[in-house]
Amino acid sequence: MSSNIRVNRLCKHCGKTFIASSSSKGSAYEKLVAEIFKQLDFEVEVLDQGSGRNSDA
């Protein structure tokens, strides 16, 4: 799957999360930003949220 298609799908997902919880919004945003940095040739390692921790958003 091309990276442009992945970004497009992630953008659509972010748009659908306006009624979702803040943690799912943060997760969608982090995936989008990670994909953009991958396209800029950065090495990206997606880390899971720690057990019992809340997102910053």
mmCIF file as Biopython writes it, N, C-alpha, C and O atoms, coordinates in Angstrom:
data_model
#
loop_
_atom_site.group_PDB
_atom_site.id
_atom_site.type_symbol
_atom_site.label_atom_id
_atom_site.label_alt_id
_atom_site.label_comp_id
_atom_site.label_asym_id
_atom_site.label_entity_id
_atom_site.label_seq_id
_atom_site.pdbx_PDB_ins_code
_atom_site.Cartn_x
_atom_site.Cartn_y
_atom_site.Cartn_z
_atom_site.occupancy
_atom_site.B_iso_or_equiv
_atom_site.auth_seq_id
_atom_site.auth_asym_id
_atom_site.pdbx_PDB_model_num
ATOM 1   N N  . MET A ? 1  ? 0.857   -1.177 0.000  1.0 0.0 1  A 1 
ATOM 2   C CA . MET A ? 1  ? 0.000   0.000  0.000  1.0 0.0 1  A 1 
ATOM 3   C C  . MET A ? 1  ? 0.900   1.236  0.000  1.0 0.0 1  A 1 
ATOM 4   O O  . MET A ? 1  ? 1.839   1.338  0.790  1.0 0.0 1  A 1 
ATOM 5   N N  . SER A ? 2  ? 0.602   2.152  -0.883 1.0 0.0 2  A 1 
ATOM 6   C CA . SER A ? 2  ? 1.443   3.351  -0.961 1.0 0.0 2  A 1 
ATOM 7   C C  . SER A ? 2  ? 1.248   4.222  0.279  1.0 0.0 2  A 1 
ATOM 8   O O  . SER A ? 2  ? 0.208   4.179  0.937  1.0 0.0 2  A 1 
ATOM 9   N N  . SER A ? 3  ? 2.271   5.004  0.574  1.0 0.0 3  A 1 
ATOM 10  C CA . SER A ? 3  ? 2.206   5.847  1.775  1.0 0.0 3  A 1 
ATOM 11  C C  . SER A ? 3  ? 1.142   6.931  1.650  1.0 0.0 3  A 1 
ATOM 12  O O  . SER A ? 3  ? 0.550   7.324  2.655  1.0 0.0 3  A 1 
ATOM 13  N N  . ASN A ? 4  ? 0.883   7.425  0.433  1.0 0.0 4  A 1 
ATOM 14  C CA . ASN A ? 4  ? -0.162  8.438  0.258  1.0 0.0 4  A 1 
ATOM 15  C C  . ASN A ? 4  ? -1.533  7.876  0.595  1.0 0.0 4  A 1 
ATOM 16  O O  . ASN A ? 4  ? -2.366  8.569  1.179  1.0 0.0 4  A 1 
ATOM 17  N N  . ILE A ? 5  ? -1.768  6.625  0.230  1.0 0.0 5  A 1 
ATOM 18  C CA . ILE A ? 5  ? -3.049  5.992  0.552  1.0 0.0 5  A 1 
ATOM 19  C C  . ILE A ? 5  ? -3.180  5.825  2.061  1.0 0.0 5  A 1 
ATOM 20  O O  . ILE A ? 5  ? -4.256  6.039  2.619  1.0 0.0 5  A 1 
ATOM 21  N N  . ARG A ? 6  ? -2.081  5.440  2.729  1.0 0.0 6  A 1 
ATOM 22  C CA . ARG A ? 6  ? -2.123  5.280  4.194  1.0 0.0 6  A 1 
ATOM 23  C C  . ARG A ? 6  ? -2.437  6.601  4.878  1.0 0.0 6  A 1 
ATOM 24  O O  . ARG A ? 6  ? -3.254  6.643  5.798  1.0 0.0 6  A 1 
ATOM 25  N N  . VAL A ? 7  ? -1.800  7.676  4.440  1.0 0.0 7  A 1 
ATOM 26  C CA . VAL A ? 7  ? -2.059  8.988  5.041  1.0 0.0 7  A 1 
ATOM 27  C C  . VAL A ? 7  ? -3.498  9.400  4.788  1.0 0.0 7  A 1 
ATOM 28  O O  . VAL A ? 7  ? -4.157  9.926  5.685  1.0 0.0 7  A 1 
ATOM 29  N N  . ASN A ? 8  ? -3.996  9.169  3.581  1.0 0.0 8  A 1 
ATOM 30  C CA . ASN A ? 8  ? -5.374  9.516  3.258  1.0 0.0 8  A 1 
ATOM 31  C C  . ASN A ? 8  ? -6.348  8.762  4.161  1.0 0.0 8  A 1 
ATOM 32  O O  . ASN A ? 8  ? -7.306  9.349  4.666  1.0 0.0 8  A 1 
ATOM 33  N N  . ARG A ? 9  ? -6.112  7.479  4.366  1.0 0.0 9  A 1 
ATOM 34  C CA . ARG A ? 9  ? -6.991  6.686  5.245  1.0 0.0 9  A 1 
ATOM 35  C C  . ARG A ? 9  ? -6.911  7.172  6.684  1.0 0.0 9  A 1 
ATOM 36  O O  . ARG A ? 9  ? -7.929  7.264  7.370  1.0 0.0 9  A 1 
ATOM 37  N N  . LEU A ? 10 ? -5.695  7.484  7.145  1.0 0.0 10 A 1 
ATOM 38  C CA . LEU A ? 10 ? -5.545  7.981  8.513  1.0 0.0 10 A 1 
ATOM 39  C C  . LEU A ? 10 ? -6.229  9.329  8.689  1.0 0.0 10 A 1 
ATOM 40  O O  . LEU A ? 10 ? -6.825  9.587  9.735  1.0 0.0 10 A 1 
ATOM 41  N N  . CYS A ? 11 ? -6.152  10.192 7.679  1.0 0.0 11 A 1 
ATOM 42  C CA . CYS A ? 11 ? -6.827  11.494 7.756  1.0 0.0 11 A 1 
ATOM 43  C C  . CYS A ? 11 ? -8.333  11.308 7.852  1.0 0.0 11 A 1 
ATOM 44  O O  . CYS A ? 11 ? -9.003  11.991 8.627  1.0 0.0 11 A 1 
ATOM 45  N N  . LYS A ? 12 ? -8.862  10.382 7.062  1.0 0.0 12 A 1 
ATOM 46  C CA . LYS A ? 12 ? -10.303 10.112 7.128  1.0 0.0 12 A 1 
ATOM 47  C C  . LYS A ? 12 ? -10.679 9.584  8.504  1.0 0.0 12 A 1 
ATOM 48  O O  . LYS A ? 12 ? -11.714 9.956  9.056  1.0 0.0 12 A 1 
ATOM 49  N N  . HIS A ? 13 ? -9.827  8.706  9.064  1.0 0.0 13 A 1 
ATOM 50  C CA . HIS A ? 13 ? -10.096 8.157  10.392 1.0 0.0 13 A 1 
ATOM 51  C C  . HIS A ? 13 ? -10.069 9.264  11.439 1.0 0.0 13 A 1 
ATOM 52  O O  . HIS A ? 13 ? -10.917 9.291  12.331 1.0 0.0 13 A 1 
ATOM 53  N N  . CYS A ? 14 ? -9.115  10.169 11.343 1.0 0.0 14 A 1 
ATOM 54  C CA . CYS A ? 14 ? -9.034  11.282 12.301 1.0 0.0 14 A 1 
ATOM 55  C C  . CYS A ? 14 ? -10.292 12.136 12.227 1.0 0.0 14 A 1 
ATOM 56  O O  . CYS A ? 14 ? -10.777 12.615 13.253 1.0 0.0 14 A 1 
ATOM 57  N N  . GLY A ? 15 ? -10.818 12.329 11.043 1.0 0.0 15 A 1 
ATOM 58  C CA . GLY A ? 15 ? -12.037 13.110 10.878 1.0 0.0 15 A 1 
ATOM 59  C C  . GLY A ? 15 ? -13.246 12.447 11.503 1.0 0.0 15 A 1 
ATOM 60  O O  . GLY A ? 15 ? -14.180 13.129 11.923 1.0 0.0 15 A 1 
ATOM 61  N N  . LYS A ? 16 ? -13.239 11.124 11.570 1.0 0.0 16 A 1 
ATOM 62  C CA . LYS A ? 16 ? -14.372 10.386 12.138 1.0 0.0 16 A 1 
ATOM 63  C C  . LYS A ? 16 ? -14.309 10.298 13.655 1.0 0.0 16 A 1 
ATOM 64  O O  . LYS A ? 16 ? -15.275 9.874  14.290 1.0 0.0 16 A 1 
ATOM 65  N N  . THR A ? 17 ? -13.195 10.688 14.238 1.0 0.0 17 A 1 
ATOM 66  C CA . THR A ? 17 ? -13.032 10.511 15.681 1.0 0.0 17 A 1 
ATOM 67  C C  . THR A ? 17 ? -13.540 11.695 16.497 1.0 0.0 17 A 1 
ATOM 68  O O  . THR A ? 17 ? -13.277 11.767 17.698 1.0 0.0 17 A 1 
ATOM 69  N N  . PHE A ? 18 ? -14.259 12.620 15.875 1.0 0.0 18 A 1 
ATOM 70  C CA . PHE A ? 18 ? -14.710 13.796 16.630 1.0 0.0 18 A 1 
ATOM 71  C C  . PHE A ? 18 ? -15.695 13.438 17.725 1.0 0.0 18 A 1 
ATOM 72  O O  . PHE A ? 18 ? -15.868 14.218 18.662 1.0 0.0 18 A 1 
ATOM 73  N N  . ILE A ? 19 ? -16.351 12.278 17.644 1.0 0.0 19 A 1 
ATOM 74  C CA . ILE A ? 19 ? -17.260 11.856 18.708 1.0 0.0 19 A 1 
ATOM 75  C C  . ILE A ? 19 ? -16.618 10.771 19.571 1.0 0.0 19 A 1 
ATOM 76  O O  . ILE A ? 19 ? -17.253 10.251 20.488 1.0 0.0 19 A 1 
ATOM 77  N N  . ALA A ? 20 ? -15.377 10.433 19.285 1.0 0.0 20 A 1 
ATOM 78  C CA . ALA A ? 20 ? -14.688 9.381  20.020 1.0 0.0 20 A 1 
ATOM 79  C C  . ALA A ? 20 ? -14.039 9.951  21.278 1.0 0.0 20 A 1 
ATOM 80  O O  . ALA A ? 20 ? -14.034 11.161 21.505 1.0 0.0 20 A 1 
ATOM 81  N N  . SER A ? 21 ? -13.497 9.055  22.078 1.0 0.0 21 A 1 
ATOM 82  C CA . SER A ? 21 ? -12.825 9.487  23.303 1.0 0.0 21 A 1 
ATOM 83  C C  . SER A ? 21 ? -11.523 10.203 22.972 1.0 0.0 21 A 1 
ATOM 84  O O  . SER A ? 21 ? -10.990 10.067 21.870 1.0 0.0 21 A 1 
ATOM 85  N N  . SER A ? 22 ? -11.024 10.954 23.920 1.0 0.0 22 A 1 
ATOM 86  C CA . SER A ? 22 ? -9.786  11.704 23.682 1.0 0.0 22 A 1 
ATOM 87  C C  . SER A ? 22 ? -8.603  10.769 23.463 1.0 0.0 22 A 1 
ATOM 88  O O  . SER A ? 22 ? -7.686  11.104 22.712 1.0 0.0 22 A 1 
ATOM 89  N N  . SER A ? 23 ? -8.606  9.601  24.105 1.0 0.0 23 A 1 
ATOM 90  C CA . SER A ? 23 ? -7.485  8.676  23.909 1.0 0.0 23 A 1 
ATOM 91  C C  . SER A ? 23 ? -7.471  8.104  22.501 1.0 0.0 23 A 1 
ATOM 92  O O  . SER A ? 23 ? -6.398  7.913  21.929 1.0 0.0 23 A 1 
ATOM 93  N N  . SER A ? 24 ? -8.645  7.824  21.925 1.0 0.0 24 A 1 
ATOM 94  C CA . SER A ? 24 ? -8.661  7.317  20.552 1.0 0.0 24 A 1 
ATOM 95  C C  . SER A ? 24 ? -8.317  8.416  19.557 1.0 0.0 24 A 1 
ATOM 96  O O  . SER A ? 24 ? -7.723  8.143  18.514 1.0 0.0 24 A 1 
ATOM 97  N N  . LYS A ? 25 ? -8.686  9.664  19.871 1.0 0.0 25 A 1 
ATOM 98  C CA . LYS A ? 25 ? -8.281  10.785 19.019 1.0 0.0 25 A 1 
ATOM 99  C C  . LYS A ? 25 ? -6.767  10.932 19.037 1.0 0.0 25 A 1 
ATOM 100 O O  . LYS A ? 25 ? -6.141  11.132 17.996 1.0 0.0 25 A 1 
ATOM 101 N N  . GLY A ? 26 ? -6.188  10.832 20.218 1.0 0.0 26 A 1 
ATOM 102 C CA . GLY A ? 26 ? -4.740  10.942 20.342 1.0 0.0 26 A 1 
ATOM 103 C C  . GLY A ? 26 ? -4.025  9.830  19.606 1.0 0.0 26 A 1 
ATOM 104 O O  . GLY A ? 26 ? -2.994  10.061 18.974 1.0 0.0 26 A 1 
ATOM 105 N N  . SER A ? 27 ? -4.565  8.628  19.683 1.0 0.0 27 A 1 
ATOM 106 C CA . SER A ? 27 ? -3.969  7.489  18.986 1.0 0.0 27 A 1 
ATOM 107 C C  . SER A ? 27 ? -4.011  7.685  17.480 1.0 0.0 27 A 1 
ATOM 108 O O  . SER A ? 27 ? -3.024  7.417  16.795 1.0 0.0 27 A 1 
ATOM 109 N N  . ALA A ? 28 ? -5.134  8.146  16.957 1.0 0.0 28 A 1 
ATOM 110 C CA . ALA A ? 28 ? -5.265  8.384  15.515 1.0 0.0 28 A 1 
ATOM 111 C C  . ALA A ? 28 ? -4.298  9.472  15.070 1.0 0.0 28 A 1 
ATOM 112 O O  . ALA A ? 28 ? -3.679  9.358  14.012 1.0 0.0 28 A 1 
ATOM 113 N N  . TYR A ? 29 ? -4.167  10.515 15.860 1.0 0.0 29 A 1 
ATOM 114 C CA . TYR A ? 29 ? -3.252  11.609 15.535 1.0 0.0 29 A 1 
ATOM 115 C C  . TYR A ? 29 ? -1.805  11.122 15.538 1.0 0.0 29 A 1 
ATOM 116 O O  . TYR A ? 29 ? -1.029  11.467 14.647 1.0 0.0 29 A 1 
ATOM 117 N N  . GLU A ? 30 ? -1.445  10.324 16.535 1.0 0.0 30 A 1 
ATOM 118 C CA . GLU A ? 30 ? -0.079  9.809  16.614 1.0 0.0 30 A 1 
ATOM 119 C C  . GLU A ? 30 ? 0.246   8.925  15.416 1.0 0.0 30 A 1 
ATOM 120 O O  . GLU A ? 30 ? 1.361   8.983  14.897 1.0 0.0 30 A 1 
ATOM 121 N N  . LYS A ? 31 ? -0.708  8.107  14.968 1.0 0.0 31 A 1 
ATOM 122 C CA . LYS A ? 31 ? -0.490  7.266  13.783 1.0 0.0 31 A 1 
ATOM 123 C C  . LYS A ? 31 ? -0.283  8.127  12.546 1.0 0.0 31 A 1 
ATOM 124 O O  . LYS A ? 31 ? 0.577   7.831  11.717 1.0 0.0 31 A 1 
ATOM 125 N N  . LEU A ? 32 ? -1.062  9.184  12.421 1.0 0.0 32 A 1 
ATOM 126 C CA . LEU A ? 32 ? -0.939  10.088 11.283 1.0 0.0 32 A 1 
ATOM 127 C C  . LEU A ? 32 ? 0.427   10.772 11.279 1.0 0.0 32 A 1 
ATOM 128 O O  . LEU A ? 32 ? 1.093   10.826 10.245 1.0 0.0 32 A 1 
ATOM 129 N N  . VAL A ? 33 ? 0.840   11.288 12.416 1.0 0.0 33 A 1 
ATOM 130 C CA . VAL A ? 33 ? 2.133   11.966 12.510 1.0 0.0 33 A 1 
ATOM 131 C C  . VAL A ? 33 ? 3.273   10.980 12.249 1.0 0.0 33 A 1 
ATOM 132 O O  . VAL A ? 33 ? 4.247   11.327 11.580 1.0 0.0 33 A 1 
ATOM 133 N N  . ALA A ? 34 ? 3.163   9.763  12.766 1.0 0.0 34 A 1 
ATOM 134 C CA . ALA A ? 34 ? 4.197   8.749  12.533 1.0 0.0 34 A 1 
ATOM 135 C C  . ALA A ? 34 ? 4.330   8.446  11.048 1.0 0.0 34 A 1 
ATOM 136 O O  . ALA A ? 34 ? 5.445   8.335  10.539 1.0 0.0 34 A 1 
ATOM 137 N N  . GLU A ? 35 ? 3.216   8.310  10.352 1.0 0.0 35 A 1 
ATOM 138 C CA . GLU A ? 35 ? 3.255   8.030  8.917  1.0 0.0 35 A 1 
ATOM 139 C C  . GLU A ? 35 ? 3.894   9.181  8.149  1.0 0.0 35 A 1 
ATOM 140 O O  . GLU A ? 35 ? 4.657   8.948  7.211  1.0 0.0 35 A 1 
ATOM 141 N N  . ILE A ? 36 ? 3.597   10.399 8.529  1.0 0.0 36 A 1 
ATOM 142 C CA . ILE A ? 36 ? 4.201   11.558 7.860  1.0 0.0 36 A 1 
ATOM 143 C C  . ILE A ? 36 ? 5.715   11.570 8.077  1.0 0.0 36 A 1 
ATOM 144 O O  . ILE A ? 36 ? 6.469   11.828 7.139  1.0 0.0 36 A 1 
ATOM 145 N N  . PHE A ? 37 ? 6.164   11.294 9.298  1.0 0.0 37 A 1 
ATOM 146 C CA . PHE A ? 37 ? 7.604   11.262 9.550  1.0 0.0 37 A 1 
ATOM 147 C C  . PHE A ? 37 ? 8.281   10.117 8.800  1.0 0.0 37 A 1 
ATOM 148 O O  . PHE A ? 37 ? 9.421   10.263 8.360  1.0 0.0 37 A 1 
ATOM 149 N N  . LYS A ? 38 ? 7.596   8.978  8.647  1.0 0.0 38 A 1 
ATOM 150 C CA . LYS A ? 38 ? 8.149   7.877  7.851  1.0 0.0 38 A 1 
ATOM 151 C C  . LYS A ? 38 ? 8.361   8.326  6.414  1.0 0.0 38 A 1 
ATOM 152 O O  . LYS A ? 38 ? 9.371   7.983  5.800  1.0 0.0 38 A 1 
ATOM 153 N N  . GLN A ? 39 ? 7.420   9.088  5.872  1.0 0.0 39 A 1 
ATOM 154 C CA . GLN A ? 39 ? 7.546   9.582  4.504  1.0 0.0 39 A 1 
ATOM 155 C C  . GLN A ? 39 ? 8.709   10.554 4.366  1.0 0.0 39 A 1 
ATOM 156 O O  . GLN A ? 39 ? 9.268   10.704 3.280  1.0 0.0 39 A 1 
ATOM 157 N N  . LEU A ? 40 ? 9.073   11.209 5.446  1.0 0.0 40 A 1 
ATOM 158 C CA . LEU A ? 40 ? 10.208  12.128 5.440  1.0 0.0 40 A 1 
ATOM 159 C C  . LEU A ? 40 ? 11.524  11.404 5.738  1.0 0.0 40 A 1 
ATOM 160 O O  . LEU A ? 40 ? 12.543  12.043 6.001  1.0 0.0 40 A 1 
ATOM 161 N N  . ASP A ? 41 ? 11.497  10.069 5.696  1.0 0.0 41 A 1 
ATOM 162 C CA . ASP A ? 41 ? 12.663  9.198  5.902  1.0 0.0 41 A 1 
ATOM 163 C C  . ASP A ? 41 ? 13.207  9.202  7.322  1.0 0.0 41 A 1 
ATOM 164 O O  . ASP A ? 41 ? 14.394  8.949  7.530  1.0 0.0 41 A 1 
ATOM 165 N N  . PHE A ? 42 ? 12.359  9.484  8.296  1.0 0.0 42 A 1 
ATOM 166 C CA . PHE A ? 42 ? 12.744  9.322  9.691  1.0 0.0 42 A 1 
ATOM 167 C C  . PHE A ? 42 ? 12.433  7.895  10.106 1.0 0.0 42 A 1 
ATOM 168 O O  . PHE A ? 42 ? 11.489  7.285  9.602  1.0 0.0 42 A 1 
ATOM 169 N N  . GLU A ? 43 ? 13.224  7.367  11.022 1.0 0.0 43 A 1 
ATOM 170 C CA . GLU A ? 43 ? 12.909  6.067  11.599 1.0 0.0 43 A 1 
ATOM 171 C C  . GLU A ? 43 ? 11.913  6.300  12.729 1.0 0.0 43 A 1 
ATOM 172 O O  . GLU A ? 43 ? 12.169  7.084  13.643 1.0 0.0 43 A 1 
ATOM 173 N N  . VAL A ? 44 ? 10.787  5.621  12.658 1.0 0.0 44 A 1 
ATOM 174 C CA . VAL A ? 44 ? 9.711   5.833  13.627 1.0 0.0 44 A 1 
ATOM 175 C C  . VAL A ? 44 ? 9.407   4.516  14.318 1.0 0.0 44 A 1 
ATOM 176 O O  . VAL A ? 44 ? 9.224   3.488  13.666 1.0 0.0 44 A 1 
ATOM 177 N N  . GLU A ? 45 ? 9.355   4.553  15.635 1.0 0.0 45 A 1 
ATOM 178 C CA . GLU A ? 45 ? 8.964   3.393  16.420 1.0 0.0 45 A 1 
ATOM 179 C C  . GLU A ? 45 ? 7.722   3.783  17.219 1.0 0.0 45 A 1 
ATOM 180 O O  . GLU A ? 45 ? 7.777   4.647  18.094 1.0 0.0 45 A 1 
ATOM 181 N N  . VAL A ? 46 ? 6.619   3.140  16.907 1.0 0.0 46 A 1 
ATOM 182 C CA . VAL A ? 46 ? 5.366   3.443  17.590 1.0 0.0 46 A 1 
ATOM 183 C C  . VAL A ? 46 ? 5.355   2.681  18.908 1.0 0.0 46 A 1 
ATOM 184 O O  . VAL A ? 46 ? 5.450   1.453  18.927 1.0 0.0 46 A 1 
ATOM 185 N N  . LEU A ? 47 ? 5.238   3.412  20.001 1.0 0.0 47 A 1 
ATOM 186 C CA . LEU A ? 47 ? 5.214   2.805  21.328 1.0 0.0 47 A 1 
ATOM 187 C C  . LEU A ? 47 ? 3.783   2.764  21.839 1.0 0.0 47 A 1 
ATOM 188 O O  . LEU A ? 47 ? 3.021   3.716  21.668 1.0 0.0 47 A 1 
ATOM 189 N N  . ASP A ? 48 ? 3.433   1.659  22.463 1.0 0.0 48 A 1 
ATOM 190 C CA . ASP A ? 48 ? 2.095   1.535  23.035 1.0 0.0 48 A 1 
ATOM 191 C C  . ASP A ? 48 ? 1.987   2.378  24.289 1.0 0.0 48 A 1 
ATOM 192 O O  . ASP A ? 48 ? 2.986   2.699  24.933 1.0 0.0 48 A 1 
ATOM 193 N N  . GLN A ? 49 ? 0.761   2.729  24.623 1.0 0.0 49 A 1 
ATOM 194 C CA . GLN A ? 49 ? 0.503   3.450  25.861 1.0 0.0 49 A 1 
ATOM 195 C C  . GLN A ? 49 ? 0.790   2.515  27.025 1.0 0.0 49 A 1 
ATOM 196 O O  . GLN A ? 49 ? 0.411   1.344  26.986 1.0 0.0 49 A 1 
ATOM 197 N N  . GLY A ? 50 ? 1.435   3.004  28.030 1.0 0.0 50 A 1 
ATOM 198 C CA . GLY A ? 50 ? 1.757   2.181  29.186 1.0 0.0 50 A 1 
ATOM 199 C C  . GLY A ? 50 ? 0.513   1.759  29.947 1.0 0.0 50 A 1 
ATOM 200 O O  . GLY A ? 50 ? -0.526  2.413  29.855 1.0 0.0 50 A 1 
ATOM 201 N N  . SER A ? 51 ? 0.609   0.703  30.675 1.0 0.0 51 A 1 
ATOM 202 C CA . SER A ? 51 ? -0.516  0.178  31.434 1.0 0.0 51 A 1 
ATOM 203 C C  . SER A ? 51 ? -0.929  1.161  32.525 1.0 0.0 51 A 1 
ATOM 204 O O  . SER A ? 51 ? -0.108  1.562  33.349 1.0 0.0 51 A 1 
ATOM 205 N N  . GLY A ? 52 ? -2.191  1.543  32.526 1.0 0.0 52 A 1 
ATOM 206 C CA . GLY A ? 52 ? -2.715  2.426  33.555 1.0 0.0 52 A 1 
ATOM 207 C C  . GLY A ? 52 ? -2.380  3.889  33.368 1.0 0.0 52 A 1 
ATOM 208 O O  . GLY A ? 52 ? -2.655  4.707  34.246 1.0 0.0 52 A 1 
ATOM 209 N N  . ARG A ? 53 ? -1.787  4.233  32.228 1.0 0.0 53 A 1 
ATOM 210 C CA . ARG A ? 53 ? -1.421  5.624  31.979 1.0 0.0 53 A 1 
ATOM 211 C C  . ARG A ? 53 ? -2.432  6.256  31.046 1.0 0.0 53 A 1 
ATOM 212 O O  . ARG A ? 53 ? -3.039  5.573  30.222 1.0 0.0 53 A 1 
ATOM 213 N N  . ASN A ? 54 ? -2.610  7.541  31.174 1.0 0.0 54 A 1 
ATOM 214 C CA . ASN A ? 54 ? -3.516  8.284  30.301 1.0 0.0 54 A 1 
ATOM 215 C C  . ASN A ? 54 ? -2.707  9.086  29.298 1.0 0.0 54 A 1 
ATOM 216 O O  . ASN A ? 54 ? -1.573  9.482  29.567 1.0 0.0 54 A 1 
ATOM 217 N N  . SER A ? 55 ? -3.302  9.320  28.145 1.0 0.0 55 A 1 
ATOM 218 C CA . SER A ? 55 ? -2.617  10.138 27.137 1.0 0.0 55 A 1 
ATOM 219 C C  . SER A ? 55 ? -2.541  11.581 27.618 1.0 0.0 55 A 1 
ATOM 220 O O  . SER A ? 55 ? -3.292  11.986 28.505 1.0 0.0 55 A 1 
ATOM 221 N N  . ASP A ? 56 ? -1.634  12.351 27.032 1.0 0.0 56 A 1 
ATOM 222 C CA . ASP A ? 56 ? -1.449  13.748 27.417 1.0 0.0 56 A 1 
ATOM 223 C C  . ASP A ? 56 ? -2.608  14.627 26.973 1.0 0.0 56 A 1 
ATOM 224 O O  . ASP A ? 56 ? -2.866  15.669 27.574 1.0 0.0 56 A 1 
ATOM 225 N N  . ALA A ? 57 ? -3.300  14.214 25.930 1.0 0.0 57 A 1 
ATOM 226 C CA . ALA A ? 57 ? -4.384  15.040 25.371 1.0 0.0 57 A 1 
ATOM 227 C C  . ALA A ? 57 ? -5.651  14.900 26.174 1.0 0.0 57 A 1 
ATOM 228 O O  . ALA A ? 57 ? -6.662  15.523 25.847 1.0 0.0 57 A 1 
#
